[in-house]
Amino acid sequence: MATEGVGDRLGLSSASRRTLSLSFAALAVVLLVAFVVVNFASVGPGTETSG
């Protein structure tokens, strides 16, 4: 829906829109994995605080 409108406005073909969508999805996955890795690395053993 919105992808078609923006694609038409920018002059992107259907194949280009699909490639761009897959690229952004892959980027989202990479950023999610990086977040999880950094999160687990920062909460390693020995960093527990007692209250």
C-alpha positions in Angstrom: 0.0 0.0 0.0 2.3 2.8 1.2 5.3 1.1 -0.4 3.6 1.3 -3.8 2.9 5.0 -3.3 6.4 5.9 -2.2 7.9 3.6 -4.9 5.8 5.4 -7.6 6.8 8.8 -6.2 10.5 7.9 -6.3 10.3 6.1 -9.6 11.3 2.7 -8.3 10.4 -0.5 -10.1 8.6 -3.4 -8.4 11.9 -5.3 -8.3 13.8 -2.4 -6.8 11.1 -2.0 -4.1 11.4 -5.6 -3.2 15.2 -5.5 -3.1 15.0 -2.3 -0.9 12.5 -3.9 1.4 14.6 -7.1 1.8 17.7 -4.9 2.4 16.0 -3.0 5.2 14.7 -6.2 6.7 18.3 -7.7 6.7 19.6 -4.5 8.3 17.0 -4.8 11.0 18.0 -8.4 11.7 21.7 -7.4 11.9 21.0 -4.6 14.3 18.9 -6.9 16.4 21.6 -9.5 16.6 24.2 -6.7 17.4 22.0 -5.4 20.2 21.6 -8.9 21.7 25.4 -9.6 21.5 26.2 -6.2 23.2 23.5 -6.7 25.8 24.8 -10.2 26.8 28.4 -9.0 26.7 27.7 -6.1 29.0 25.8 -8.3 31.5 28.5 -10.9 31.9 29.5 -12.9 34.9 30.7 -10.9 37.9 28.6 -7.8 37.2 25.8 -8.7 39.5 24.8 -6.1 42.1 23.2 -6.9 45.4 20.6 -4.6 46.8 
